[in-house]
């Protein structure tokens, strides 16, 4: 399973910039490397957090399939709640 995970991760990283290379404008934005690094680090941190939750909750629940479904649902719901609340707090003047 670990080799499949690394293979998928490598394929995703290797193929992600391909559509941007073939478009006319590509990634012509100032500070594009900062943005790419920021979102790559954000994705890596999110996946790392998800894997940690999966390993802990698999010990707690027992079956991996149910644990994966529960962890994925929890992360998606609370990420959406956090994004909603962040937008609400950002709109308030200081």
PDB file of N, CA, C and O in Angstrom:
ATOM      1  N   UNK A   1       0.814  -1.190   0.000  1.00  0.00           N
ATOM      2  CA  UNK A   1       0.000   0.000   0.000  1.00  0.00           C
ATOM      3  C   UNK A   1       0.857   1.254   0.000  1.00  0.00           C
ATOM      4  O   UNK A   1       0.492   2.257  -0.613  1.00  0.00           O
ATOM      5  N   UNK A   2       1.983   1.204   0.676  1.00  0.00           N
ATOM      6  CA  UNK A   2       2.851   2.378   0.732  1.00  0.00           C
ATOM      7  C   UNK A   2       3.404   2.717  -0.642  1.00  0.00           C
ATOM      8  O   UNK A   2       3.509   3.893  -0.992  1.00  0.00           O
ATOM      9  N   UNK A   3       3.762   1.702  -1.431  1.00  0.00           N
ATOM     10  CA  UNK A   3       4.295   1.985  -2.761  1.00  0.00           C
ATOM     11  C   UNK A   3       3.218   2.586  -3.662  1.00  0.00           C
ATOM     12  O   UNK A   3       3.522   3.439  -4.497  1.00  0.00           O
ATOM     13  N   UNK A   4       1.979   2.158  -3.509  1.00  0.00           N
ATOM     14  CA  UNK A   4       0.891   2.731  -4.292  1.00  0.00           C
ATOM     15  C   UNK A   4       0.670   4.182  -3.920  1.00  0.00           C
ATOM     16  O   UNK A   4       0.431   5.015  -4.795  1.00  0.00           O
ATOM     17  N   UNK A   5       0.743   4.495  -2.653  1.00  0.00           N
ATOM     18  CA  UNK A   5       0.573   5.871  -2.205  1.00  0.00           C
ATOM     19  C   UNK A   5       1.666   6.756  -2.772  1.00  0.00           C
ATOM     20  O   UNK A   5       1.383   7.849  -3.262  1.00  0.00           O
ATOM     21  N   UNK A   6       2.902   6.306  -2.714  1.00  0.00           N
ATOM     22  CA  UNK A   6       4.011   7.110  -3.242  1.00  0.00           C
ATOM     23  C   UNK A   6       3.911   7.245  -4.755  1.00  0.00           C
ATOM     24  O   UNK A   6       4.227   8.298  -5.308  1.00  0.00           O
ATOM     25  N   UNK A   7       3.473   6.187  -5.422  1.00  0.00           N
ATOM     26  CA  UNK A   7       3.323   6.242  -6.875  1.00  0.00           C
ATOM     27  C   UNK A   7       2.246   7.251  -7.257  1.00  0.00           C
ATOM     28  O   UNK A   7       2.434   8.037  -8.186  1.00  0.00           O
ATOM     29  N   UNK A   8       1.135   7.235  -6.556  1.00  0.00           N
ATOM     30  CA  UNK A   8       0.067   8.201  -6.843  1.00  0.00           C
ATOM     31  C   UNK A   8       0.509   9.623  -6.533  1.00  0.00           C
ATOM     32  O   UNK A   8       0.210  10.550  -7.286  1.00  0.00           O
ATOM     33  N   UNK A   9       1.211   9.793  -5.436  1.00  0.00           N
ATOM     34  CA  UNK A   9       1.697  11.123  -5.076  1.00  0.00           C
ATOM     35  C   UNK A   9       2.655  11.644  -6.134  1.00  0.00           C
ATOM     36  O   UNK A   9       2.542  12.796  -6.554  1.00  0.00           O
ATOM     37  N   UNK A  10       3.591  10.821  -6.571  1.00  0.00           N
ATOM     38  CA  UNK A  10       4.548  11.239  -7.590  1.00  0.00           C
ATOM     39  C   UNK A  10       3.840  11.555  -8.906  1.00  0.00           C
ATOM     40  O   UNK A  10       4.165  12.546  -9.559  1.00  0.00           O
ATOM     41  N   UNK A  11       2.878  10.725  -9.301  1.00  0.00           N
ATOM     42  CA  UNK A  11       2.151  10.961 -10.544  1.00  0.00           C
ATOM     43  C   UNK A  11       1.378  12.264 -10.479  1.00  0.00           C
ATOM     44  O   UNK A  11       1.341  13.014 -11.455  1.00  0.00           O
ATOM     45  N   UNK A  12       0.766  12.537  -9.347  1.00  0.00           N
ATOM     46  CA  UNK A  12       0.019  13.783  -9.193  1.00  0.00           C
ATOM     47  C   UNK A  12       0.945  14.987  -9.262  1.00  0.00           C
ATOM     48  O   UNK A  12       0.640  15.966  -9.943  1.00  0.00           O
ATOM     49  N   UNK A  13       2.066  14.924  -8.568  1.00  0.00           N
ATOM     50  CA  UNK A  13       3.008  16.046  -8.568  1.00  0.00           C
ATOM     51  C   UNK A  13       3.610  16.237  -9.954  1.00  0.00           C
ATOM     52  O   UNK A  13       3.787  17.368 -10.406  1.00  0.00           O
ATOM     53  N   UNK A  14       3.923  15.143 -10.625  1.00  0.00           N
ATOM     54  CA  UNK A  14       4.559  15.243 -11.939  1.00  0.00           C
ATOM     55  C   UNK A  14       3.592  15.725 -13.014  1.00  0.00           C
ATOM     56  O   UNK A  14       4.006  16.434 -13.931  1.00  0.00           O
ATOM     57  N   UNK A  15       2.320  15.363 -12.925  1.00  0.00           N
ATOM     58  CA  UNK A  15       1.377  15.715 -13.982  1.00  0.00           C
ATOM     59  C   UNK A  15       0.598  16.992 -13.699  1.00  0.00           C
ATOM     60  O   UNK A  15      -0.100  17.483 -14.586  1.00  0.00           O
ATOM     61  N   UNK A  16       0.691  17.536 -12.519  1.00  0.00           N
ATOM     62  CA  UNK A  16      -0.100  18.715 -12.174  1.00  0.00           C
ATOM     63  C   UNK A  16       0.277  19.950 -12.989  1.00  0.00           C
ATOM     64  O   UNK A  16      -0.627  20.642 -13.458  1.00  0.00           O
ATOM     65  N   UNK A  17       1.558  20.267 -13.186  1.00  0.00           N
ATOM     66  CA  UNK A  17       1.892  21.474 -13.955  1.00  0.00           C
ATOM     67  C   UNK A  17       1.715  21.325 -15.463  1.00  0.00           C
ATOM     68  O   UNK A  17       1.858  22.313 -16.184  1.00  0.00           O
ATOM     69  N   UNK A  18       1.412  20.140 -15.965  1.00  0.00           N
ATOM     70  CA  UNK A  18       1.328  19.915 -17.412  1.00  0.00           C
ATOM     71  C   UNK A  18       0.266  20.792 -18.074  1.00  0.00           C
ATOM     72  O   UNK A  18       0.590  21.420 -19.082  1.00  0.00           O
ATOM     73  N   UNK A  19      -0.977  20.886 -17.590  1.00  0.00           N
ATOM     74  CA  UNK A  19      -1.947  21.762 -18.259  1.00  0.00           C
ATOM     75  C   UNK A  19      -1.526  23.227 -18.260  1.00  0.00           C
ATOM     76  O   UNK A  19      -1.823  23.947 -19.213  1.00  0.00           O
ATOM     77  N   UNK A  20      -0.853  23.675 -17.232  1.00  0.00           N
ATOM     78  CA  UNK A  20      -0.406  25.066 -17.183  1.00  0.00           C
ATOM     79  C   UNK A  20       0.687  25.329 -18.212  1.00  0.00           C
ATOM     80  O   UNK A  20       0.780  26.437 -18.741  1.00  0.00           O
ATOM     81  N   UNK A  21       1.501  24.347 -18.497  1.00  0.00           N
ATOM     82  CA  UNK A  21       2.574  24.513 -19.485  1.00  0.00           C
ATOM     83  C   UNK A  21       2.017  24.649 -20.897  1.00  0.00           C
ATOM     84  O   UNK A  21       2.582  25.372 -21.716  1.00  0.00           O
ATOM     85  N   UNK A  22       0.913  23.959 -21.190  1.00  0.00           N
ATOM     86  CA  UNK A  22       0.385  23.960 -22.541  1.00  0.00           C
ATOM     87  C   UNK A  22      -0.641  25.061 -22.787  1.00  0.00           C
ATOM     88  O   UNK A  22      -1.080  25.241 -23.923  1.00  0.00           O
ATOM     89  N   UNK A  23      -1.025  25.788 -21.774  1.00  0.00           N
ATOM     90  CA  UNK A  23      -1.936  26.900 -22.004  1.00  0.00           C
ATOM     91  C   UNK A  23      -1.134  28.091 -22.528  1.00  0.00           C
ATOM     92  O   UNK A  23       0.092  28.113 -22.416  1.00  0.00           O
ATOM     93  N   UNK A  24      -1.811  29.064 -23.088  1.00  0.00           N
ATOM     94  CA  UNK A  24      -1.102  30.199 -23.680  1.00  0.00           C
ATOM     95  C   UNK A  24      -0.405  31.050 -22.629  1.00  0.00           C
ATOM     96  O   UNK A  24       0.731  31.484 -22.818  1.00  0.00           O
ATOM     97  N   UNK A  25      -1.087  31.278 -21.542  1.00  0.00           N
ATOM     98  CA  UNK A  25      -0.516  32.159 -20.537  1.00  0.00           C
ATOM     99  C   UNK A  25       0.253  31.403 -19.470  1.00  0.00           C
ATOM    100  O   UNK A  25       1.174  31.955 -18.868  1.00  0.00           O
ATOM    101  N   UNK A  26      -0.100  30.173 -19.228  1.00  0.00           N
ATOM    102  CA  UNK A  26       0.624  29.387 -18.233  1.00  0.00           C
ATOM    103  C   UNK A  26       0.484  29.970 -16.840  1.00  0.00           C
ATOM    104  O   UNK A  26      -0.594  30.422 -16.451  1.00  0.00           O
ATOM    105  N   UNK A  27       1.556  29.959 -16.106  1.00  0.00           N
ATOM    106  CA  UNK A  27       1.552  30.482 -14.742  1.00  0.00           C
ATOM    107  C   UNK A  27       2.310  31.803 -14.680  1.00  0.00           C
ATOM    108  O   UNK A  27       3.233  31.947 -13.879  1.00  0.00           O
ATOM    109  N   UNK A  28       1.941  32.742 -15.493  1.00  0.00           N
ATOM    110  CA  UNK A  28       2.631  34.028 -15.517  1.00  0.00           C
ATOM    111  C   UNK A  28       2.016  34.971 -14.501  1.00  0.00           C
ATOM    112  O   UNK A  28       1.255  35.875 -14.846  1.00  0.00           O
ATOM    113  N   UNK A  29       2.347  34.753 -13.290  1.00  0.00           N
ATOM    114  CA  UNK A  29       1.857  35.596 -12.204  1.00  0.00           C
ATOM    115  C   UNK A  29       3.060  35.993 -11.363  1.00  0.00           C
ATOM    116  O   UNK A  29       4.001  35.214 -11.211  1.00  0.00           O
ATOM    117  N   UNK A  30       3.032  37.189 -10.825  1.00  0.00           N
ATOM    118  CA  UNK A  30       4.140  37.555  -9.938  1.00  0.00           C
ATOM    119  C   UNK A  30       4.121  36.678  -8.691  1.00  0.00           C
ATOM    120  O   UNK A  30       3.058  36.350  -8.163  1.00  0.00           O
ATOM    121  N   UNK A  31       5.281  36.312  -8.240  1.00  0.00           N
ATOM    122  CA  UNK A  31       5.434  35.473  -7.039  1.00  0.00           C
ATOM    123  C   UNK A  31       4.752  34.118  -7.190  1.00  0.00           C
ATOM    124  O   UNK A  31       4.209  33.584  -6.223  1.00  0.00           O
ATOM    125  N   UNK A  32       4.778  33.563  -8.391  1.00  0.00           N
ATOM    126  CA  UNK A  32       4.090  32.292  -8.603  1.00  0.00           C
ATOM    127  C   UNK A  32       4.703  31.171  -7.794  1.00  0.00           C
ATOM    128  O   UNK A  32       3.989  30.259  -7.378  1.00  0.00           O
ATOM    129  N   UNK A  33       6.002  31.209  -7.557  1.00  0.00           N
ATOM    130  CA  UNK A  33       6.647  30.140  -6.788  1.00  0.00           C
ATOM    131  C   UNK A  33       6.209  30.180  -5.338  1.00  0.00           C
ATOM    132  O   UNK A  33       6.115  29.138  -4.689  1.00  0.00           O
ATOM    133  N   UNK A  34       5.942  31.363  -4.824  1.00  0.00           N
ATOM    134  CA  UNK A  34       5.416  31.454  -3.455  1.00  0.00           C
ATOM    135  C   UNK A  34       4.048  30.785  -3.362  1.00  0.00           C
ATOM    136  O   UNK A  34       3.777  30.021  -2.435  1.00  0.00           O
ATOM    137  N   UNK A  35       3.201  31.081  -4.328  1.00  0.00           N
ATOM    138  CA  UNK A  35       1.868  30.485  -4.328  1.00  0.00           C
ATOM    139  C   UNK A  35       1.938  28.971  -4.499  1.00  0.00           C
ATOM    140  O   UNK A  35       1.241  28.228  -3.808  1.00  0.00           O
ATOM    141  N   UNK A  36       2.782  28.519  -5.421  1.00  0.00           N
ATOM    142  CA  UNK A  36       2.922  27.079  -5.624  1.00  0.00           C
ATOM    143  C   UNK A  36       3.447  26.396  -4.373  1.00  0.00           C
ATOM    144  O   UNK A  36       2.955  25.336  -3.986  1.00  0.00           O
ATOM    145  N   UNK A  37       4.439  26.997  -3.745  1.00  0.00           N
ATOM    146  CA  UNK A  37       4.979  26.416  -2.516  1.00  0.00           C
ATOM    147  C   UNK A  37       3.938  26.429  -1.407  1.00  0.00           C
ATOM    148  O   UNK A  37       3.809  25.456  -0.665  1.00  0.00           O
ATOM    149  N   UNK A  38       3.193  27.528  -1.289  1.00  0.00           N
ATOM    150  CA  UNK A  38       2.179  27.640  -0.241  1.00  0.00           C
ATOM    151  C   UNK A  38       1.120  26.546  -0.382  1.00  0.00           C
ATOM    152  O   UNK A  38       0.803  25.864   0.592  1.00  0.00           O
ATOM    153  N   UNK A  39       0.577  26.376  -1.575  1.00  0.00           N
ATOM    154  CA  UNK A  39      -0.482  25.392  -1.758  1.00  0.00           C
ATOM    155  C   UNK A  39       0.049  23.970  -1.726  1.00  0.00           C
ATOM    156  O   UNK A  39      -0.657  23.055  -1.304  1.00  0.00           O
ATOM    157  N   UNK A  40       1.290  23.773  -2.169  1.00  0.00           N
ATOM    158  CA  UNK A  40       1.888  22.438  -2.047  1.00  0.00           C
ATOM    159  C   UNK A  40       2.094  22.085  -0.579  1.00  0.00           C
ATOM    160  O   UNK A  40       1.819  20.958  -0.167  1.00  0.00           O
ATOM    161  N   UNK A  41       2.577  23.040   0.214  1.00  0.00           N
ATOM    162  CA  UNK A  41       2.767  22.799   1.645  1.00  0.00           C
ATOM    163  C   UNK A  41       1.426  22.608   2.350  1.00  0.00           C
ATOM    164  O   UNK A  41       1.311  21.781   3.255  1.00  0.00           O
ATOM    165  N   UNK A  42       0.426  23.361   1.941  1.00  0.00           N
ATOM    166  CA  UNK A  42      -0.907  23.217   2.524  1.00  0.00           C
ATOM    167  C   UNK A  42      -1.485  21.833   2.228  1.00  0.00           C
ATOM    168  O   UNK A  42      -2.046  21.191   3.117  1.00  0.00           O
ATOM    169  N   UNK A  43      -1.353  21.378   1.002  1.00  0.00           N
ATOM    170  CA  UNK A  43      -1.822  20.041   0.643  1.00  0.00           C
ATOM    171  C   UNK A  43      -1.056  18.950   1.357  1.00  0.00           C
ATOM    172  O   UNK A  43      -1.643  17.970   1.816  1.00  0.00           O
ATOM    173  N   UNK A  44       0.266  19.117   1.455  1.00  0.00           N
ATOM    174  CA  UNK A  44       1.079  18.123   2.156  1.00  0.00           C
ATOM    175  C   UNK A  44       0.697  18.054   3.632  1.00  0.00           C
ATOM    176  O   UNK A  44       0.591  16.965   4.196  1.00  0.00           O
ATOM    177  N   UNK A  45       0.490  19.203   4.256  1.00  0.00           N
ATOM    178  CA  UNK A  45       0.082  19.223   5.657  1.00  0.00           C
ATOM    179  C   UNK A  45      -1.289  18.600   5.863  1.00  0.00           C
ATOM    180  O   UNK A  45      -1.512  17.889   6.843  1.00  0.00           O
ATOM    181  N   UNK A  46      -2.204  18.864   4.944  1.00  0.00           N
ATOM    182  CA  UNK A  46      -3.548  18.296   5.050  1.00  0.00           C
ATOM    183  C   UNK A  46      -3.500  16.779   4.922  1.00  0.00           C
ATOM    184  O   UNK A  46      -4.156  16.071   5.685  1.00  0.00           O
ATOM    185  N   UNK A  47      -2.728  16.278   3.966  1.00  0.00           N
ATOM    186  CA  UNK A  47      -2.623  14.829   3.777  1.00  0.00           C
ATOM    187  C   UNK A  47      -1.924  14.184   4.962  1.00  0.00           C
ATOM    188  O   UNK A  47      -2.310  13.096   5.391  1.00  0.00           O
ATOM    189  N   UNK A  48      -0.900  14.840   5.495  1.00  0.00           N
ATOM    190  CA  UNK A  48      -0.197  14.306   6.663  1.00  0.00           C
ATOM    191  C   UNK A  48      -1.139  14.221   7.860  1.00  0.00           C
ATOM    192  O   UNK A  48      -1.137  13.230   8.590  1.00  0.00           O
ATOM    193  N   UNK A  49      -1.936  15.257   8.054  1.00  0.00           N
ATOM    194  CA  UNK A  49      -2.905  15.267   9.147  1.00  0.00           C
ATOM    195  C   UNK A  49      -3.946  14.165   8.951  1.00  0.00           C
ATOM    196  O   UNK A  49      -4.338  13.496   9.907  1.00  0.00           O
ATOM    197  N   UNK A  50      -4.388  13.983   7.716  1.00  0.00           N
ATOM    198  CA  UNK A  50      -5.363  12.932   7.428  1.00  0.00           C
ATOM    199  C   UNK A  50      -4.779  11.547   7.690  1.00  0.00           C
ATOM    200  O   UNK A  50      -5.463  10.682   8.236  1.00  0.00           O
ATOM    201  N   UNK A  51      -3.536  11.332   7.311  1.00  0.00           N
ATOM    202  CA  UNK A  51      -2.908  10.028   7.550  1.00  0.00           C
ATOM    203  C   UNK A  51      -2.733   9.766   9.041  1.00  0.00           C
ATOM    204  O   UNK A  51      -2.895   8.633   9.495  1.00  0.00           O
ATOM    205  N   UNK A  52      -2.404  10.804   9.804  1.00  0.00           N
ATOM    206  CA  UNK A  52      -2.281  10.632  11.251  1.00  0.00           C
ATOM    207  C   UNK A  52      -3.632  10.279  11.869  1.00  0.00           C
ATOM    208  O   UNK A  52      -3.722   9.396  12.721  1.00  0.00           O
ATOM    209  N   UNK A  53      -4.678  10.974  11.435  1.00  0.00           N
ATOM    210  CA  UNK A  53      -6.015  10.650  11.944  1.00  0.00           C
ATOM    211  C   UNK A  53      -6.434   9.237  11.551  1.00  0.00           C
ATOM    212  O   UNK A  53      -7.040   8.521  12.347  1.00  0.00           O
ATOM    213  N   UNK A  54      -6.113   8.842  10.330  1.00  0.00           N
ATOM    214  CA  UNK A  54      -6.457   7.487   9.891  1.00  0.00           C
ATOM    215  C   UNK A  54      -5.770   6.431  10.739  1.00  0.00           C
ATOM    216  O   UNK A  54      -6.392   5.442  11.127  1.00  0.00           O
ATOM    217  N   UNK A  55      -4.500   6.633  11.029  1.00  0.00           N
ATOM    218  CA  UNK A  55      -3.789   5.620  11.816  1.00  0.00           C
ATOM    219  C   UNK A  55      -4.331   5.539  13.241  1.00  0.00           C
ATOM    220  O   UNK A  55      -4.443   4.446  13.797  1.00  0.00           O
ATOM    221  N   UNK A  56      -4.664   6.675  13.833  1.00  0.00           N
ATOM    222  CA  UNK A  56      -5.179   6.657  15.204  1.00  0.00           C
ATOM    223  C   UNK A  56      -6.599   6.100  15.271  1.00  0.00           C
ATOM    224  O   UNK A  56      -6.911   5.297  16.150  1.00  0.00           O
ATOM    225  N   UNK A  57      -7.458   6.526  14.344  1.00  0.00           N
ATOM    226  CA  UNK A  57      -8.837   6.063  14.387  1.00  0.00           C
ATOM    227  C   UNK A  57      -8.990   4.626  13.910  1.00  0.00           C
ATOM    228  O   UNK A  57      -9.968   3.967  14.265  1.00  0.00           O
ATOM    229  N   UNK A  58      -8.044   4.118  13.109  1.00  0.00           N
ATOM    230  CA  UNK A  58      -8.094   2.709  12.729  1.00  0.00           C
ATOM    231  C   UNK A  58      -7.885   1.836  13.953  1.00  0.00           C
ATOM    232  O   UNK A  58      -8.520   0.790  14.085  1.00  0.00           O
ATOM    233  N   UNK A  59      -7.010   2.250  14.840  1.00  0.00           N
ATOM    234  CA  UNK A  59      -6.830   1.514  16.092  1.00  0.00           C
ATOM    235  C   UNK A  59      -8.087   1.584  16.957  1.00  0.00           C
ATOM    236  O   UNK A  59      -8.426   0.627  17.653  1.00  0.00           O
ATOM    237  N   UNK A  60      -8.769   2.717  16.904  1.00  0.00           N
ATOM    238  CA  UNK A  60      -9.957   2.918  17.722  1.00  0.00           C
ATOM    239  C   UNK A  60     -11.176   2.183  17.150  1.00  0.00           C
ATOM    240  O   UNK A  60     -11.896   1.508  17.886  1.00  0.00           O
ATOM    241  N   UNK A  61     -11.405   2.315  15.839  1.00  0.00           N
ATOM    242  CA  UNK A  61     -12.603   1.735  15.217  1.00  0.00           C
ATOM    243  C   UNK A  61     -12.393   0.317  14.736  1.00  0.00           C
ATOM    244  O   UNK A  61     -13.322  -0.490  14.778  1.00  0.00           O
ATOM    245  N   UNK A  62     -11.205  -0.004  14.282  1.00  0.00           N
ATOM    246  CA  UNK A  62     -10.939  -1.371  13.865  1.00  0.00           C
ATOM    247  C   UNK A  62     -10.875  -1.566  12.365  1.00  0.00           C
ATOM    248  O   UNK A  62      -9.867  -2.065  11.863  1.00  0.00           O
ATOM    249  N   UNK A  63     -11.907  -1.194  11.630  1.00  0.00           N
ATOM    250  CA  UNK A  63     -11.920  -1.428  10.189  1.00  0.00           C
ATOM    251  C   UNK A  63     -11.523  -0.161   9.441  1.00  0.00           C
ATOM    252  O   UNK A  63     -12.002   0.935   9.731  1.00  0.00           O
ATOM    253  N   UNK A  64     -10.638  -0.346   8.477  1.00  0.00           N
ATOM    254  CA  UNK A  64     -10.069   0.798   7.773  1.00  0.00           C
ATOM    255  C   UNK A  64     -11.092   1.513   6.900  1.00  0.00           C
ATOM    256  O   UNK A  64     -11.061   2.740   6.801  1.00  0.00           O
ATOM    257  N   UNK A  65     -11.991   0.780   6.269  1.00  0.00           N
ATOM    258  CA  UNK A  65     -12.944   1.392   5.344  1.00  0.00           C
ATOM    259  C   UNK A  65     -13.864   2.358   6.075  1.00  0.00           C
ATOM    260  O   UNK A  65     -14.083   3.476   5.609  1.00  0.00           O
ATOM    261  N   UNK A  66     -14.401   1.944   7.208  1.00  0.00           N
ATOM    262  CA  UNK A  66     -15.277   2.820   7.983  1.00  0.00           C
ATOM    263  C   UNK A  66     -14.501   3.998   8.563  1.00  0.00           C
ATOM    264  O   UNK A  66     -15.012   5.116   8.630  1.00  0.00           O
ATOM    265  N   UNK A  67     -13.285   3.743   8.973  1.00  0.00           N
ATOM    266  CA  UNK A  67     -12.452   4.817   9.502  1.00  0.00           C
ATOM    267  C   UNK A  67     -12.155   5.840   8.420  1.00  0.00           C
ATOM    268  O   UNK A  67     -12.232   7.044   8.666  1.00  0.00           O
ATOM    269  N   UNK A  68     -11.815   5.373   7.226  1.00  0.00           N
ATOM    270  CA  UNK A  68     -11.518   6.282   6.123  1.00  0.00           C
ATOM    271  C   UNK A  68     -12.728   7.140   5.781  1.00  0.00           C
ATOM    272  O   UNK A  68     -12.594   8.347   5.576  1.00  0.00           O
ATOM    273  N   UNK A  69     -13.904   6.530   5.717  1.00  0.00           N
ATOM    274  CA  UNK A  69     -15.123   7.278   5.410  1.00  0.00           C
ATOM    275  C   UNK A  69     -15.413   8.319   6.486  1.00  0.00           C
ATOM    276  O   UNK A  69     -15.777   9.453   6.175  1.00  0.00           O
ATOM    277  N   UNK A  70     -15.253   7.938   7.744  1.00  0.00           N
ATOM    278  CA  UNK A  70     -15.529   8.869   8.840  1.00  0.00           C
ATOM    279  C   UNK A  70     -14.526  10.018   8.856  1.00  0.00           C
ATOM    280  O   UNK A  70     -14.915  11.177   9.000  1.00  0.00           O
ATOM    281  N   UNK A  71     -13.246   9.709   8.709  1.00  0.00           N
ATOM    282  CA  UNK A  71     -12.215  10.757   8.741  1.00  0.00           C
ATOM    283  C   UNK A  71     -12.382  11.705   7.562  1.00  0.00           C
ATOM    284  O   UNK A  71     -12.278  12.921   7.726  1.00  0.00           O
ATOM    285  N   UNK A  72     -12.636  11.167   6.386  1.00  0.00           N
ATOM    286  CA  UNK A  72     -12.813  12.014   5.211  1.00  0.00           C
ATOM    287  C   UNK A  72     -14.032  12.919   5.366  1.00  0.00           C
ATOM    288  O   UNK A  72     -13.971  14.104   5.039  1.00  0.00           O
ATOM    289  N   UNK A  73     -15.131  12.370   5.860  1.00  0.00           N
ATOM    290  CA  UNK A  73     -16.335  13.178   6.067  1.00  0.00           C
ATOM    291  C   UNK A  73     -16.096  14.262   7.106  1.00  0.00           C
ATOM    292  O   UNK A  73     -16.507  15.407   6.917  1.00  0.00           O
ATOM    293  N   UNK A  74     -15.438  13.912   8.195  1.00  0.00           N
ATOM    294  CA  UNK A  74     -15.163  14.888   9.253  1.00  0.00           C
ATOM    295  C   UNK A  74     -14.266  16.005   8.737  1.00  0.00           C
ATOM    296  O   UNK A  74     -14.531  17.181   8.991  1.00  0.00           O
ATOM    297  N   UNK A  75     -13.210  15.650   8.017  1.00  0.00           N
ATOM    298  CA  UNK A  75     -12.300  16.672   7.498  1.00  0.00           C
ATOM    299  C   UNK A  75     -12.987  17.584   6.489  1.00  0.00           C
ATOM    300  O   UNK A  75     -12.780  18.797   6.513  1.00  0.00           O
ATOM    301  N   UNK A  76     -13.795  17.019   5.607  1.00  0.00           N
ATOM    302  CA  UNK A  76     -14.483  17.847   4.619  1.00  0.00           C
ATOM    303  C   UNK A  76     -15.498  18.780   5.267  1.00  0.00           C
ATOM    304  O   UNK A  76     -15.581  19.956   4.912  1.00  0.00           O
ATOM    305  N   UNK A  77     -16.265  18.261   6.209  1.00  0.00           N
ATOM    306  CA  UNK A  77     -17.279  19.092   6.865  1.00  0.00           C
ATOM    307  C   UNK A  77     -16.625  20.223   7.652  1.00  0.00           C
ATOM    308  O   UNK A  77     -17.025  21.380   7.526  1.00  0.00           O
ATOM    309  N   UNK A  78     -15.623  19.891   8.461  1.00  0.00           N
ATOM    310  CA  UNK A  78     -15.029  20.929   9.292  1.00  0.00           C
ATOM    311  C   UNK A  78     -14.122  21.876   8.514  1.00  0.00           C
ATOM    312  O   UNK A  78     -13.901  23.006   8.949  1.00  0.00           O
ATOM    313  N   UNK A  79     -13.592  21.439   7.371  1.00  0.00           N
ATOM    314  CA  UNK A  79     -12.880  22.370   6.502  1.00  0.00           C
ATOM    315  C   UNK A  79     -13.860  23.381   5.919  1.00  0.00           C
ATOM    316  O   UNK A  79     -13.552  24.570   5.837  1.00  0.00           O
ATOM    317  N   UNK A  80     -15.028  22.916   5.517  1.00  0.00           N
ATOM    318  CA  UNK A  80     -16.056  23.823   5.019  1.00  0.00           C
ATOM    319  C   UNK A  80     -16.558  24.779   6.085  1.00  0.00           C
ATOM    320  O   UNK A  80     -16.767  25.961   5.815  1.00  0.00           O
ATOM    321  N   UNK A  81     -16.754  24.272   7.299  1.00  0.00           N
ATOM    322  CA  UNK A  81     -17.186  25.135   8.408  1.00  0.00           C
ATOM    323  C   UNK A  81     -16.120  26.184   8.709  1.00  0.00           C
ATOM    324  O   UNK A  81     -16.437  27.354   8.927  1.00  0.00           O
ATOM    325  N   UNK A  82     -14.868  25.766   8.718  1.00  0.00           N
ATOM    326  CA  UNK A  82     -13.778  26.710   8.968  1.00  0.00           C
ATOM    327  C   UNK A  82     -13.664  27.760   7.879  1.00  0.00           C
ATOM    328  O   UNK A  82     -13.405  28.927   8.174  1.00  0.00           O
ATOM    329  N   UNK A  83     -13.852  27.371   6.628  1.00  0.00           N
ATOM    330  CA  UNK A  83     -13.807  28.340   5.528  1.00  0.00           C
ATOM    331  C   UNK A  83     -14.966  29.327   5.632  1.00  0.00           C
ATOM    332  O   UNK A  83     -14.800  30.518   5.370  1.00  0.00           O
ATOM    333  N   UNK A  84     -16.132  28.829   6.015  1.00  0.00           N
ATOM    334  CA  UNK A  84     -17.286  29.715   6.181  1.00  0.00           C
ATOM    335  C   UNK A  84     -17.053  30.716   7.308  1.00  0.00           C
ATOM    336  O   UNK A  84     -17.315  31.908   7.151  1.00  0.00           O
ATOM    337  N   UNK A  85     -16.564  30.231   8.431  1.00  0.00           N
ATOM    338  CA  UNK A  85     -16.315  31.130   9.561  1.00  0.00           C
ATOM    339  C   UNK A  85     -15.181  32.102   9.272  1.00  0.00           C
ATOM    340  O   UNK A  85     -15.232  33.251   9.709  1.00  0.00           O
ATOM    341  N   UNK A  86     -14.168  31.668   8.551  1.00  0.00           N
ATOM    342  CA  UNK A  86     -13.065  32.567   8.211  1.00  0.00           C
ATOM    343  C   UNK A  86     -13.553  33.691   7.309  1.00  0.00           C
ATOM    344  O   UNK A  86     -13.135  34.839   7.462  1.00  0.00           O
ATOM    345  N   UNK A  87     -14.429  33.368   6.374  1.00  0.00           N
ATOM    346  CA  UNK A  87     -14.996  34.406   5.521  1.00  0.00           C
ATOM    347  C   UNK A  87     -15.872  35.365   6.298  1.00  0.00           C
ATOM    348  O   UNK A  87     -15.920  36.555   5.988  1.00  0.00           O
ATOM    349  N   UNK A  88     -16.550  34.870   7.282  1.00  0.00           N
ATOM    350  CA  UNK A  88     -17.407  35.727   8.098  1.00  0.00           C
ATOM    351  C   UNK A  88     -16.572  36.678   8.960  1.00  0.00           C
ATOM    352  O   UNK A  88     -16.913  37.852   9.104  1.00  0.00           O
ATOM    353  N   UNK A  89     -15.477  36.167   9.531  1.00  0.00           N
ATOM    354  CA  UNK A  89     -14.631  37.016  10.368  1.00  0.00           C
ATOM    355  C   UNK A  89     -13.789  37.978   9.541  1.00  0.00           C
ATOM    356  O   UNK A  89     -13.475  39.073  10.009  1.00  0.00           O
ATOM    357  N   UNK A  90     -13.420  37.599   8.338  1.00  0.00           N
ATOM    358  CA  UNK A  90     -12.601  38.471   7.492  1.00  0.00           C
ATOM    359  C   UNK A  90     -13.409  39.658   6.987  1.00  0.00           C
ATOM    360  O   UNK A  90     -12.836  40.701   6.673  1.00  0.00           O
ATOM    361  N   UNK A  91     -14.725  39.519   6.903  1.00  0.00           N
ATOM    362  CA  UNK A  91     -15.561  40.594   6.389  1.00  0.00           C
ATOM    363  C   UNK A  91     -15.793  41.696   7.417  1.00  0.00           C
ATOM    364  O   UNK A  91     -16.216  42.794   7.057  1.00  0.00           O
ATOM    365  N   UNK A  92     -15.523  41.419   8.688  1.00  0.00           N
ATOM    366  CA  UNK A  92     -15.751  42.425   9.717  1.00  0.00           C
ATOM    367  C   UNK A  92     -14.618  43.453   9.717  1.00  0.00           C
ATOM    368  O   UNK A  92     -13.446  43.079   9.680  1.00  0.00           O
ATOM    369  N   UNK A  93     -14.958  44.749   9.757  1.00  0.00           N
ATOM    370  CA  UNK A  93     -13.901  45.771   9.818  1.00  0.00           C
ATOM    371  C   UNK A  93     -13.235  45.775  11.185  1.00  0.00           C
ATOM    372  O   UNK A  93     -13.846  45.422  12.193  1.00  0.00           O
ATOM    373  N   UNK A  94     -12.000  46.173  11.198  1.00  0.00           N
ATOM    374  CA  UNK A  94     -11.256  46.197  12.467  1.00  0.00           C
ATOM    375  C   UNK A  94     -11.340  47.524  13.141  1.00  0.00           C
ATOM    376  O   UNK A  94     -10.769  47.708  14.217  1.00  0.00           O
TER     377      UNK A  94
END
